[in-house]
Amino acid sequence: MQVYHEEQPHQQQAGVISGQTLIPLSILGGCIVTLISLVWWLSNKFDTIDHRLERIEMRMVDQLSRSEHEAWALRLARDNPQLKVPDIR
């Protein structure tokens, strides 16, 4: 006795989730979650770097302002010997 199997073309219907579509969907979901996590992590790192640069910049501005004030006080004391200029150091 011979059994003949009819070969039917395997066609998937649009919008049907089966065992064959679950693996690609899970891989796609994993990639999306990974990308979102990476973007969040990079954003935090860049925010930290930006904050550090702002602190360094503020220190530089403070130092320049202080040195400018010291130079001005020294010039004032040199040009006006009758004035008593307090030491700002």
Secondary structure by P-SEA (a helix, b strand, c coil): cbbbbcccccccccccccccaaaaaaaaaaaaaaaaaaaaaaaaaaaaaaaaaaaaaaaaaaaaaaaaaaaaaaaaaaacccccccccc
